[in-house]
Every structure is written in C-alpha cells, then in structure tokens.
Amino acid sequence: TLGVGQSSPDGTVHIETGSAGSITFQGASDDLIVENSTHGGITVATPADKEGSLMFLGPTTGDLGIIAYSQATPGLQFHVANAEIARITPTGVGIGETVPLADLHVKAGDSGLSSVNSAADDIFVESAGATGMTFAGGTGSNSTIAFGDADSNYQGFIVHDNSASSLKLGTAAAIRVTLTAANPISAMPDSDVACYFGKGFISSTGTSM
C-alpha cells in the first residue's frame, strides 16, 4: 500500500490532504482513496480537441464501460458494452442520441424529425416505428399527468384510475370529464362539453344539451 499524507493507508493508494473524519472505506472501491477535510477532487486535463476518460475493463472488451468528456464537442458521455448509451450536453440529455433536440431526448430509432417545437421541447421521445410511454401504478391507485404553474401545481390533469379502469380529464383541480367502458363520455355537473363529429358537433352546458 501507498500513503500520501497518510501513514496508515486504508487502500492500495490513499492520498490525504486532510482528514474527512471517521470513515470505513468499502473493500470494493479502496484501490484509490482521495481524502480531504474540505472539498476533494481528481482532475483529468486534456488539450482542447481531446477527450478525458475513466474506463472500466473486464476480461473481454464486451465488459467495457467509459465515462468520457469531449472538449471538442462539449459533452459528458456514458458508454456500456462498447456503445455510447447517454450523453449530457449544454443543450440537454440524450439517451441513444448524441445531439439532443430537447432537455431530455430519448431515441430508440430515427423518426426523421430534425427539430421540435419550442413549446414542447422539454422531453422528446423518438422511434423509427411505434413510439410510446408507459405509466404503471398499483391496481388500486392512479396514474397521473399534472399541469401546473405558479398559482397551482394541479391546474389541469389526466388521471387513469386503475381500480375503476376509468380515464379522467380535469381543469382547475376538478374532474370535468370521465371516460369508462360503460360510459364513453361522462361530464361532471356544471361542466361544458363539446363533441365534434366531422363537420358537426353536439355541445352541452351543465345538464343541458
């Protein structure tokens, strides 16, 4: 073992600038210990057109894992089994995408879309075929998508009631429409509902049709 600033190293190499206190270091990660009494860190410095990397290797290259930072195209990359899985860039986080088009861009395949609307660019889910998102909850619980602002965290919502197998649409923190297998559309009292069919529509206000 080697101790730098430490006469009784707790790992294979233990570099201590100052004591962090009484710590029991884990045997699975005690090959290199960097300890400080205040902020601690390790720096990897490279030229402006190069990458700095932390690599994980096993007996075969199929076990290769990498955390790398590219200065040429600023981004923190995460590789698993010799393939880049995710990247964090100044414009967003890409999963399966090296140049994210949204704050979070999840790409299972190329849809051909080259940009997203600025009104809906926080999450972008993309695939070359069918695309979807799943919300799974307990059989007696709800799955909810909520819409809010500074005035309320529940201005509008879409709720699926798993116990009743019903879908509820709400505004101003109140349910306005409920969809069930028995009643395709059920409006709450004093709610306005309009159903459009081609060029015609049926509307109701409260309990009047």
Number of C-alpha atoms within 10 A of each C-alpha: 10 15 16 13 14 16 10 11 18 21 19 14 17 22 19 19 15 15 13 14 9 6 8 7 11 10 9 6 10 15 13 14 16 17 19 14 11 9 8 12 7 6 6 9 10 13 9 11 9 13 18 16 17 11 11 13 12 9 7 8 11 12 12 16 19 18 17 17 22 17 15 11 15 15 20 19 19 20 17 15 14 13 13 17 15 22 24 21 19 12 14 18 23 23 19 19 21 20 18 24 22 21 17 19 24 20 20 16 15 13 14 9 9 7 11 13 9 8 6 9 14 14 16 17 16 20 15 11 10 9 12 8 6 6 9 12 13 10 11 10 13 19 16 16 13 15 16 13 9 6 7 11 13 16 16 20 21 18 18 22 19 16 11 13 13 17 20 20 18 18 15 14 16 14 17 20 20 19 16 14 10 8 10 11 15 14 20 15 12 12 13 16 17 11 11 9 8 6 5 7 9 10 11 14 13 12 11 9 10
